[in-house]
């Protein structure tokens, strides 16, 4: 009797911004190359923009065109509110996909819309079995252990930590980081880190850039793809910066 090999989680892409734009073609081409399927199917999930009139449709239209340019079929999924996350046509559209792409919007909204739902169970189980899981901006923030509104901290509010979906539970993602870094100083990051739940690493991902994890449990590879950089903060607030093509020393199993 032939033994089957245990499945491994698929690649993860944490994107700072730029979903479905031309500058993302090479990144998404790389993600697709990690799949065994010769004809992969991508599920487009605009959930984070569910509170923005017309935006879910806009993201899905852009996503279909983007992946068509890569020679890949993309399925627009109308998962924009909590009822959709248990709706059978939505669940059917999610089943069997090889890549799930969550576009941007409101991180708290997407987390609360998906947490504990049949839709998220399908996506998470498929990723654990080898599907690619990609998130841009809010879609990336939701995959960490917690989310944090840096904008509110910059206004002078105390940091507020919201538990996220925990695909990479040791990370807190800050997208659009090149813009954030233009306005925030080291003192602000030290204040954020001082209030953070134990065991978290703060990671900033610049626009048009992705932090990508590939490999297998125990030998993950984190690398920077795209045109800018990824910043990793120590608990003391010190910043290490990694550029396109660099490996990033994040040994987390996730």
PyMOL commands that set and color helices and strands:
alter all, ss='L'
color gray80, all
select helices_A, chain A and resi 22-33+47-49+55-69+82-86+88-94+107-114+118-128+138-141+150-154+177-183+186-195
alter helices_A, ss='H'
color red, helices_A
select strands_A, chain A and resi 12-15+41-45+73-77+99-102+132-136+146-148+161-163+171-174+201-205+209-216+219-226+229-233+239-243
alter strands_A, ss='S'
color yellow, strands_A
deselect
rebuild
show_as cartoon
